[in-house]
Amino acid sequence: MAHLKRFLNIGLFIPGLFVLLLAGCTSGSGVFVSKNKIVLAEQYPNVHFEQEVMIARISQMLIIGQMSQDERADLHFERGVLYDSLGLWGMARYDFTQALALQPKMAAVYNYLGLYSLLDEDYDSALEAFNVVLELDPDYEYGYLNRGLDFYYTGRYNLAEQDFHRFYQANNQDPYRALWIYLNELKFKPNEAKQNLVKRAPTLSTEYWGTFIVQYYLGKLSEQDLLDRAKVFVDPQSPEYAEILTETYFYLAKQKLNTGNLDEAETLFKLAVANQVYNFVEYRFALFELDKLKKADAGEQTEPMLDRRKTANIIAD
């Protein structure tokens, strides 16, 4: 499943120190986070080697290649996607803007630019971009997800519901689509949210890690079960392990956030970020949520913070 480095300076990330700091600040978030142990994926220096080589090749082609405007636009877009996957979102935005100047009807480009605006909290610009995406391509599924996220984070939950449902209906086996409907329903009809998730659960495919997160949300798996299954679902030494940990920490954090456990939520969002899966929606919005928590601590009022206390007791039941 989608940003700015001002939220967290990944370039200064020191894994050992990061683990010690988190272990010192958490009051206990289950088996994933305990006083002397934090579950993180291994980081490998060469994991992004292929993307870096492709960026170099595309850059060379853009300098010396003879090509049409559309071909040049495609190369800027491809390089932008690569930059995005490396967390270099400023450079990605530049390439996407260049692609759009050359080819103004690229729905995927508007989707990325809208996402960056959303993560900048420029909600109006983001909404405008997602509307253009869906005008250009009404079947662009992630346009509905991202516009739904814009509505969700601005408290327009009825509108978010329409987009999340459209996204879910395109693939009702995908648990992440069901999870976002659930998280949104907690905001404006919390008494129905869990019951509705129970109804959607049977269609979810166990080929997706998120299906086990849904089972955890429904009380069918414990955190220990999740940890045990994660080690079987993918090789703990593989890059995919970082991906499922990113997802797990994000949705555990959302659960803590919605029950009012803000300190634990903050720790778990930081752990989602620590696995450095830059192009996952869970990574992007973990940064976003951390920024909102920081602003709330500083006394800035935000819509999600106003909702948490009202729904905490219902969700805990």
VEXBA-610063 format. One record per residue (C-alpha): residue in one letter; chain; residue number from 1; x negated, z, y. Coordinates in nm, 2 decimals. Each point is the difference from the previous one (the first is absolute). Layout:
+------+-------+------+--------+--------+--------+
| resn | chain | resi |   east |     up |  north |
+------+-------+------+--------+--------+--------+
|    A |     A |  NUM |      X |      Z |      Y |
...
+------+-------+------+--------+--------+--------+
This chain:
+------+-------+------+--------+--------+--------+
| resn | chain | resi |   east |     up |  north |
+------+-------+------+--------+--------+--------+
|    M |     A |    1 |   0.00 |   0.00 |   0.00 |
|    A |     A |    2 |  -0.19 |   0.00 |   0.55 |
|    H |     A |    3 |  -0.44 |   0.34 |   0.70 |
|    L |     A |    4 |  -0.23 |   0.08 |   0.24 |
|    K |     A |    5 |  -0.34 |   0.17 |  -0.03 |
|    R |     A |    6 |   0.09 |   0.22 |   0.29 |
|    F |     A |    7 |   0.21 |   0.20 |  -0.25 |
|    L |     A |    8 |  -0.30 |   0.09 |  -0.22 |
|    N |     A |    9 |  -0.36 |  -0.12 |   0.02 |
|    I |     A |   10 |  -0.05 |  -0.12 |  -0.36 |
|    G |     A |   11 |  -0.36 |  -0.11 |   0.09 |
|    L |     A |   12 |  -0.10 |   0.37 |   0.02 |
|    F |     A |   13 |   0.16 |   0.09 |  -0.33 |
|    I |     A |   14 |  -0.22 |   0.24 |  -0.20 |
|    P |     A |   15 |   0.16 |   0.06 |  -0.35 |
|    G |     A |   16 |  -0.16 |   0.33 |  -0.09 |
|    L |     A |   17 |   0.06 |   0.16 |   0.34 |
|    F |     A |   18 |   0.35 |  -0.14 |   0.01 |
|    V |     A |   19 |   0.09 |   0.16 |  -0.33 |
|    L |     A |   20 |  -0.15 |   0.34 |   0.11 |
|    L |     A |   21 |   0.20 |   0.00 |   0.32 |
|    L |     A |   22 |   0.33 |  -0.09 |  -0.18 |
|    A |     A |   23 |  -0.06 |   0.26 |  -0.27 |
|    G |     A |   24 |  -0.06 |   0.26 |   0.27 |
|    C |     A |   25 |   0.32 |  -0.08 |   0.20 |
|    T |     A |   26 |   0.26 |  -0.05 |  -0.27 |
|    S |     A |   27 |   0.22 |   0.28 |  -0.12 |
|    G |     A |   28 |   0.05 |  -0.18 |  -0.33 |
|    S |     A |   29 |   0.17 |  -0.33 |  -0.07 |
|    G |     A |   30 |   0.02 |   0.00 |  -0.38 |
|    V |     A |   31 |  -0.24 |  -0.14 |  -0.24 |
|    F |     A |   32 |  -0.12 |  -0.28 |   0.22 |
|    V |     A |   33 |  -0.12 |   0.25 |   0.26 |
|    S |     A |   34 |  -0.13 |   0.34 |  -0.09 |
|    K |     A |   35 |  -0.25 |   0.24 |   0.14 |
|    N |     A |   36 |  -0.30 |  -0.14 |  -0.19 |
|    K |     A |   37 |   0.12 |  -0.35 |  -0.09 |
|    I |     A |   38 |   0.14 |  -0.31 |   0.18 |
|    V |     A |   39 |   0.08 |  -0.31 |  -0.19 |
|    L |     A |   40 |  -0.15 |  -0.31 |   0.17 |
|    A |     A |   41 |  -0.10 |  -0.34 |  -0.13 |
|    E |     A |   42 |  -0.37 |  -0.10 |  -0.02 |
|    Q |     A |   43 |  -0.12 |  -0.22 |   0.29 |
|    Y |     A |   44 |  -0.22 |  -0.29 |  -0.09 |
|    P |     A |   45 |  -0.23 |  -0.16 |   0.26 |
|    N |     A |   46 |   0.06 |  -0.36 |  -0.13 |
|    V |     A |   47 |   0.37 |   0.02 |  -0.05 |
|    H |     A |   48 |   0.07 |  -0.23 |   0.29 |
|    F |     A |   49 |  -0.29 |  -0.24 |  -0.06 |
|    E |     A |   50 |   0.22 |  -0.30 |  -0.08 |
|    Q |     A |   51 |   0.21 |   0.05 |   0.31 |
|    E |     A |   52 |  -0.31 |   0.02 |   0.22 |
|    V |     A |   53 |  -0.14 |  -0.32 |  -0.16 |
|    M |     A |   54 |   0.33 |  -0.18 |   0.07 |
|    I |     A |   55 |   0.00 |   0.11 |   0.36 |
|    A |     A |   56 |  -0.35 |  -0.14 |   0.04 |
|    R |     A |   57 |   0.10 |  -0.33 |  -0.15 |
|    I |     A |   58 |   0.31 |  -0.04 |   0.21 |
|    S |     A |   59 |  -0.19 |   0.09 |   0.31 |
|    Q |     A |   60 |  -0.25 |  -0.27 |  -0.07 |
|    M |     A |   61 |   0.28 |  -0.25 |  -0.06 |
|    L |     A |   62 |   0.17 |   0.09 |   0.33 |
|    I |     A |   63 |  -0.33 |  -0.06 |   0.18 |
|    I |     A |   64 |  -0.11 |  -0.33 |  -0.15 |
|    G |     A |   65 |   0.30 |  -0.14 |  -0.18 |
|    Q |     A |   66 |   0.20 |  -0.30 |   0.11 |
|    M |     A |   67 |   0.36 |   0.07 |  -0.07 |
|    S |     A |   68 |   0.36 |  -0.02 |   0.14 |
|    Q |     A |   69 |   0.17 |   0.27 |   0.20 |
|    D |     A |   70 |   0.21 |   0.10 |  -0.30 |
|    E |     A |   71 |  -0.31 |   0.03 |  -0.22 |
|    R |     A |   72 |  -0.18 |   0.21 |   0.26 |
|    A |     A |   73 |   0.31 |   0.22 |   0.04 |
|    D |     A |   74 |   0.00 |   0.06 |  -0.38 |
|    L |     A |   75 |  -0.36 |   0.10 |   0.01 |
|    H |     A |   76 |   0.05 |   0.24 |   0.28 |
|    F |     A |   77 |   0.29 |   0.15 |  -0.19 |
|    E |     A |   78 |  -0.20 |   0.03 |  -0.32 |
|    R |     A |   79 |  -0.29 |   0.17 |   0.18 |
|    G |     A |   80 |   0.25 |   0.23 |   0.17 |
|    V |     A |   81 |   0.14 |   0.11 |  -0.33 |
|    L |     A |   82 |  -0.35 |   0.07 |  -0.13 |
|    Y |     A |   83 |  -0.08 |   0.20 |   0.31 |
|    D |     A |   84 |   0.32 |   0.19 |  -0.05 |
|    S |     A |   85 |  -0.08 |   0.09 |  -0.36 |
|    L |     A |   86 |  -0.33 |   0.14 |   0.13 |
|    G |     A |   87 |   0.16 |   0.22 |   0.26 |
|    L |     A |   88 |  -0.14 |  -0.21 |   0.29 |
|    W |     A |   89 |   0.34 |  -0.03 |   0.17 |
|    G |     A |   90 |  -0.13 |  -0.09 |   0.35 |
|    M |     A |   91 |  -0.18 |  -0.30 |  -0.15 |
|    A |     A |   92 |   0.30 |  -0.09 |  -0.21 |
|    R |     A |   93 |   0.23 |   0.01 |   0.30 |
|    Y |     A |   94 |  -0.24 |  -0.24 |   0.18 |
|    D |     A |   95 |   0.02 |  -0.25 |  -0.29 |
|    F |     A |   96 |   0.37 |   0.03 |  -0.03 |
|    T |     A |   97 |   0.04 |  -0.07 |   0.37 |
|    Q |     A |   98 |  -0.23 |  -0.30 |  -0.03 |
|    A |     A |   99 |   0.21 |  -0.13 |  -0.29 |
|    L |     A |  100 |   0.32 |   0.04 |   0.19 |
|    A |     A |  101 |  -0.14 |  -0.19 |   0.30 |
|    L |     A |  102 |  -0.08 |  -0.29 |  -0.23 |
|    Q |     A |  103 |   0.32 |   0.02 |  -0.21 |
|    P |     A |  104 |   0.28 |   0.19 |   0.17 |
|    K |     A |  105 |   0.24 |   0.00 |  -0.30 |
|    M |     A |  106 |  -0.20 |   0.21 |  -0.25 |
|    A |     A |  107 |   0.24 |   0.27 |  -0.11 |
|    A |     A |  108 |  -0.27 |   0.20 |  -0.18 |
|    V |     A |  109 |  -0.21 |   0.02 |   0.32 |
|    Y |     A |  110 |   0.30 |   0.15 |   0.20 |
|    N |     A |  111 |   0.04 |   0.25 |  -0.29 |
|    Y |     A |  112 |  -0.36 |   0.13 |   0.03 |
|    L |     A |  113 |   0.02 |   0.01 |   0.38 |
|    G |     A |  114 |   0.33 |   0.18 |  -0.01 |
|    L |     A |  115 |  -0.15 |   0.25 |  -0.24 |
|    Y |     A |  116 |  -0.29 |   0.07 |   0.23 |
|    S |     A |  117 |   0.24 |   0.05 |   0.29 |
|    L |     A |  118 |   0.21 |   0.24 |  -0.21 |
|    L |     A |  119 |  -0.31 |   0.20 |  -0.08 |
|    D |     A |  120 |  -0.09 |   0.00 |   0.37 |
|    E |     A |  121 |   0.35 |   0.15 |   0.06 |
|    D |     A |  122 |   0.10 |  -0.31 |   0.20 |
|    Y |     A |  123 |   0.33 |  -0.01 |  -0.18 |
|    D |     A |  124 |   0.17 |  -0.26 |   0.22 |
|    S |     A |  125 |  -0.29 |  -0.25 |  -0.05 |
|    A |     A |  126 |   0.00 |   0.07 |  -0.37 |
|    L |     A |  127 |   0.37 |  -0.06 |  -0.02 |
|    E |     A |  128 |  -0.02 |  -0.32 |   0.19 |
|    A |     A |  129 |  -0.28 |  -0.12 |  -0.24 |
|    F |     A |  130 |   0.20 |   0.09 |  -0.31 |
|    N |     A |  131 |   0.31 |  -0.18 |   0.13 |
|    V |     A |  132 |  -0.21 |  -0.31 |   0.05 |
|    V |     A |  133 |  -0.13 |   0.03 |  -0.36 |
|    L |     A |  134 |   0.35 |   0.00 |  -0.13 |
|    E |     A |  135 |   0.12 |  -0.28 |   0.22 |
|    L |     A |  136 |  -0.29 |  -0.22 |  -0.12 |
|    D |     A |  137 |   0.05 |   0.11 |  -0.37 |
|    P |     A |  138 |   0.31 |   0.19 |  -0.09 |
|    D |     A |  139 |  -0.13 |   0.06 |  -0.35 |
|    Y |     A |  140 |  -0.33 |   0.17 |   0.12 |
|    E |     A |  141 |   0.06 |   0.32 |  -0.19 |
|    Y |     A |  142 |  -0.26 |   0.21 |   0.18 |
|    G |     A |  143 |   0.15 |  -0.08 |   0.33 |
|    Y |     A |  144 |   0.30 |   0.21 |  -0.11 |
|    L |     A |  145 |  -0.22 |   0.28 |  -0.11 |
|    N |     A |  146 |  -0.20 |   0.01 |   0.32 |
|    R |     A |  147 |   0.30 |  -0.04 |   0.23 |
|    G |     A |  148 |   0.16 |   0.28 |  -0.20 |
|    L |     A |  149 |  -0.30 |   0.22 |   0.06 |
|    D |     A |  150 |   0.03 |  -0.07 |   0.37 |
|    F |     A |  151 |   0.36 |   0.11 |   0.00 |
|    Y |     A |  152 |  -0.09 |   0.30 |  -0.22 |
|    Y |     A |  153 |  -0.27 |   0.13 |   0.23 |
|    T |     A |  154 |   0.22 |  -0.04 |   0.30 |
|    G |     A |  155 |   0.29 |   0.19 |  -0.16 |
|    R |     A |  156 |   0.23 |  -0.30 |  -0.04 |
|    Y |     A |  157 |   0.07 |   0.09 |  -0.36 |
|    N |     A |  158 |   0.32 |  -0.21 |  -0.05 |
|    L |     A |  159 |  -0.19 |  -0.31 |   0.11 |
|    A |     A |  160 |  -0.30 |   0.10 |  -0.22 |
|    E |     A |  161 |   0.24 |   0.03 |  -0.30 |
|    Q |     A |  162 |   0.11 |  -0.36 |   0.03 |
|    D |     A |  163 |  -0.35 |  -0.13 |   0.00 |
|    F |     A |  164 |  -0.13 |   0.23 |  -0.28 |
|    H |     A |  165 |   0.30 |  -0.10 |  -0.21 |
|    R |     A |  166 |  -0.08 |  -0.37 |   0.06 |
|    F |     A |  167 |  -0.36 |   0.06 |  -0.10 |
|    Y |     A |  168 |   0.11 |   0.20 |  -0.31 |
|    Q |     A |  169 |   0.25 |  -0.26 |  -0.11 |
|    A |     A |  170 |  -0.27 |  -0.26 |  -0.02 |
|    N |     A |  171 |  -0.16 |   0.20 |  -0.28 |
|    N |     A |  172 |   0.18 |   0.30 |  -0.13 |
|    Q |     A |  173 |  -0.28 |   0.07 |  -0.25 |
|    D |     A |  174 |  -0.24 |   0.09 |   0.27 |
|    P |     A |  175 |   0.00 |   0.38 |   0.05 |
|    Y |     A |  176 |  -0.15 |  -0.01 |   0.35 |
|    R |     A |  177 |   0.31 |  -0.18 |   0.12 |
|    A |     A |  178 |   0.22 |   0.28 |  -0.14 |
|    L |     A |  179 |  -0.23 |   0.27 |   0.14 |
|    W |     A |  180 |   0.04 |  -0.13 |   0.36 |
|    I |     A |  181 |   0.38 |  -0.01 |  -0.04 |
|    Y |     A |  182 |  -0.02 |   0.36 |  -0.12 |
|    L |     A |  183 |  -0.23 |   0.11 |   0.28 |
|    N |     A |  184 |   0.23 |  -0.16 |   0.26 |
|    E |     A |  185 |   0.32 |   0.14 |  -0.16 |
|    L |     A |  186 |  -0.15 |   0.35 |   0.03 |
|    K |     A |  187 |   0.02 |  -0.04 |   0.37 |
|    F |     A |  188 |   0.37 |  -0.09 |   0.05 |
|    K |     A |  189 |   0.18 |   0.07 |  -0.33 |
|    P |     A |  190 |  -0.22 |   0.26 |  -0.18 |
|    N |     A |  191 |   0.27 |   0.12 |  -0.23 |
|    E |     A |  192 |   0.02 |  -0.35 |  -0.16 |
|    A |     A |  193 |  -0.37 |  -0.09 |   0.00 |
|    K |     A |  194 |  -0.11 |   0.15 |  -0.33 |
|    Q |     A |  195 |   0.32 |  -0.11 |  -0.18 |
|    N |     A |  196 |  -0.06 |  -0.35 |   0.11 |
|    L |     A |  197 |  -0.36 |   0.00 |  -0.11 |
|    V |     A |  198 |   0.12 |   0.12 |  -0.35 |
|    K |     A |  199 |   0.22 |  -0.30 |  -0.02 |
|    R |     A |  200 |  -0.28 |  -0.24 |   0.09 |
|    A |     A |  201 |  -0.26 |   0.15 |  -0.23 |
|    P |     A |  202 |   0.11 |  -0.17 |  -0.32 |
|    T |     A |  203 |  -0.08 |  -0.35 |   0.13 |
|    L |     A |  204 |  -0.35 |   0.10 |   0.11 |
|    S |     A |  205 |  -0.29 |  -0.15 |  -0.19 |
|    T |     A |  206 |  -0.28 |   0.22 |  -0.15 |
|    E |     A |  207 |  -0.24 |  -0.29 |   0.08 |
|    Y |     A |  208 |   0.00 |   0.16 |   0.35 |
|    W |     A |  209 |  -0.17 |   0.33 |   0.06 |
|    G |     A |  210 |   0.27 |   0.09 |   0.25 |
|    T |     A |  211 |   0.25 |   0.04 |  -0.28 |
|    F |     A |  212 |  -0.17 |   0.31 |  -0.11 |
|    I |     A |  213 |   0.00 |   0.13 |   0.36 |
|    V |     A |  214 |   0.38 |  -0.06 |   0.00 |
|    Q |     A |  215 |   0.02 |   0.21 |  -0.32 |
|    Y |     A |  216 |  -0.20 |   0.27 |   0.17 |
|    Y |     A |  217 |   0.24 |  -0.01 |   0.29 |
|    L |     A |  218 |   0.29 |   0.04 |  -0.24 |
|    G |     A |  219 |  -0.16 |   0.30 |  -0.17 |
|    K |     A |  220 |  -0.07 |  -0.18 |  -0.33 |
|    L |     A |  221 |  -0.38 |   0.02 |   0.04 |
|    S |     A |  222 |  -0.22 |   0.28 |   0.14 |
|    E |     A |  223 |  -0.31 |  -0.05 |   0.21 |
|    Q |     A |  224 |  -0.21 |   0.06 |  -0.31 |
|    D |     A |  225 |   0.20 |  -0.27 |  -0.18 |
|    L |     A |  226 |  -0.08 |  -0.24 |   0.29 |
|    L |     A |  227 |  -0.37 |   0.08 |  -0.01 |
|    D |     A |  228 |  -0.01 |  -0.05 |  -0.38 |
|    R |     A |  229 |   0.19 |  -0.32 |   0.01 |
|    A |     A |  230 |  -0.21 |  -0.14 |   0.29 |
|    K |     A |  231 |  -0.31 |   0.03 |  -0.22 |
|    V |     A |  232 |   0.17 |  -0.20 |  -0.27 |
|    F |     A |  233 |   0.18 |  -0.25 |   0.22 |
|    V |     A |  234 |  -0.33 |  -0.14 |   0.13 |
|    D |     A |  235 |  -0.37 |   0.07 |  -0.06 |
|    P |     A |  236 |  -0.11 |   0.29 |   0.23 |
|    Q |     A |  237 |  -0.32 |  -0.19 |   0.06 |
|    S |     A |  238 |   0.18 |  -0.31 |   0.12 |
|    P |     A |  239 |   0.10 |  -0.10 |   0.36 |
|    E |     A |  240 |   0.36 |   0.01 |  -0.12 |
|    Y |     A |  241 |  -0.03 |   0.38 |  -0.03 |
|    A |     A |  242 |  -0.05 |   0.03 |   0.37 |
|    E |     A |  243 |   0.32 |  -0.20 |   0.05 |
|    I |     A |  244 |   0.22 |   0.22 |  -0.21 |
|    L |     A |  245 |  -0.15 |   0.31 |   0.15 |
|    T |     A |  246 |   0.07 |  -0.13 |   0.35 |
|    E |     A |  247 |   0.36 |  -0.06 |  -0.10 |
|    T |     A |  248 |   0.03 |   0.34 |  -0.16 |
|    Y |     A |  249 |  -0.14 |   0.20 |   0.28 |
|    F |     A |  250 |   0.22 |  -0.19 |   0.26 |
|    Y |     A |  251 |   0.33 |   0.07 |  -0.18 |
|    L |     A |  252 |  -0.10 |   0.36 |  -0.08 |
|    A |     A |  253 |  -0.08 |   0.04 |   0.37 |
|    K |     A |  254 |   0.34 |  -0.15 |   0.10 |
|    Q |     A |  255 |   0.17 |   0.25 |  -0.24 |
|    K |     A |  256 |  -0.19 |   0.29 |   0.16 |
|    L |     A |  257 |   0.08 |  -0.13 |   0.35 |
|    N |     A |  258 |   0.37 |  -0.02 |  -0.07 |
|    T |     A |  259 |   0.01 |   0.35 |  -0.13 |
|    G |     A |  260 |  -0.18 |   0.13 |   0.31 |
|    N |     A |  261 |  -0.34 |   0.07 |  -0.17 |
|    L |     A |  262 |  -0.20 |  -0.16 |   0.28 |
|    D |     A |  263 |  -0.34 |   0.13 |  -0.08 |
|    E |     A |  264 |   0.02 |  -0.12 |  -0.36 |
|    A |     A |  265 |   0.14 |  -0.33 |   0.12 |
|    E |     A |  266 |  -0.29 |  -0.04 |   0.23 |
|    T |     A |  267 |  -0.26 |   0.07 |  -0.27 |
|    L |     A |  268 |   0.17 |  -0.25 |  -0.24 |
|    F |     A |  269 |   0.02 |  -0.27 |   0.27 |
|    K |     A |  270 |  -0.37 |   0.04 |   0.05 |
|    L |     A |  271 |  -0.06 |  -0.03 |  -0.37 |
|    A |     A |  272 |   0.20 |  -0.33 |   0.00 |
|    V |     A |  273 |  -0.23 |  -0.12 |   0.27 |
|    A |     A |  274 |  -0.32 |   0.12 |  -0.18 |
|    N |     A |  275 |   0.04 |  -0.25 |  -0.28 |
|    Q |     A |  276 |  -0.05 |  -0.28 |   0.26 |
|    V |     A |  277 |   0.26 |  -0.25 |  -0.13 |
|    Y |     A |  278 |   0.03 |  -0.16 |   0.34 |
|    N |     A |  279 |   0.27 |  -0.26 |  -0.06 |
|    F |     A |  280 |   0.25 |   0.22 |  -0.18 |
|    V |     A |  281 |   0.31 |   0.10 |   0.19 |
|    E |     A |  282 |  -0.06 |   0.36 |  -0.11 |
|    Y |     A |  283 |  -0.35 |   0.00 |   0.15 |
|    R |     A |  284 |   0.13 |  -0.15 |   0.33 |
|    F |     A |  285 |   0.28 |   0.24 |   0.04 |
|    A |     A |  286 |  -0.20 |   0.31 |  -0.11 |
|    L |     A |  287 |  -0.21 |  -0.07 |   0.31 |
|    F |     A |  288 |   0.32 |  -0.05 |   0.20 |
|    E |     A |  289 |   0.15 |   0.33 |  -0.13 |
|    L |     A |  290 |  -0.32 |   0.19 |   0.08 |
|    D |     A |  291 |   0.01 |  -0.13 |   0.35 |
|    K |     A |  292 |   0.36 |   0.12 |   0.04 |
|    L |     A |  293 |  -0.09 |   0.34 |  -0.14 |
|    K |     A |  294 |  -0.29 |   0.02 |   0.24 |
|    K |     A |  295 |   0.23 |  -0.08 |   0.29 |
|    A |     A |  296 |   0.26 |   0.25 |  -0.12 |
|    D |     A |  297 |  -0.27 |   0.27 |  -0.01 |
|    A |     A |  298 |  -0.08 |  -0.09 |   0.36 |
|    G |     A |  299 |   0.36 |   0.04 |   0.10 |
|    E |     A |  300 |   0.11 |  -0.36 |   0.01 |
|    Q |     A |  301 |   0.35 |  -0.03 |  -0.14 |
|    T |     A |  302 |   0.06 |  -0.27 |  -0.26 |
|    E |     A |  303 |   0.32 |  -0.10 |  -0.18 |
|    P |     A |  304 |  -0.13 |   0.07 |  -0.36 |
|    M |     A |  305 |  -0.11 |   0.35 |   0.10 |
|    L |     A |  306 |   0.35 |   0.07 |   0.13 |
|    D |     A |  307 |   0.16 |  -0.10 |  -0.33 |
|    R |     A |  308 |  -0.23 |   0.19 |  -0.24 |
|    R |     A |  309 |   0.15 |   0.34 |   0.06 |
|    K |     A |  310 |   0.36 |  -0.12 |  -0.04 |
|    T |     A |  311 |  -0.07 |  -0.16 |  -0.34 |
|    A |     A |  312 |  -0.25 |   0.25 |  -0.15 |
|    N |     A |  313 |   0.26 |   0.24 |  -0.16 |
|    I |     A |  314 |   0.20 |  -0.29 |  -0.16 |
|    I |     A |  315 |  -0.31 |  -0.17 |  -0.14 |
|    A |     A |  316 |  -0.13 |   0.32 |  -0.15 |
|    D |     A |  317 |   0.32 |   0.05 |  -0.20 |
+------+-------+------+--------+--------+--------+
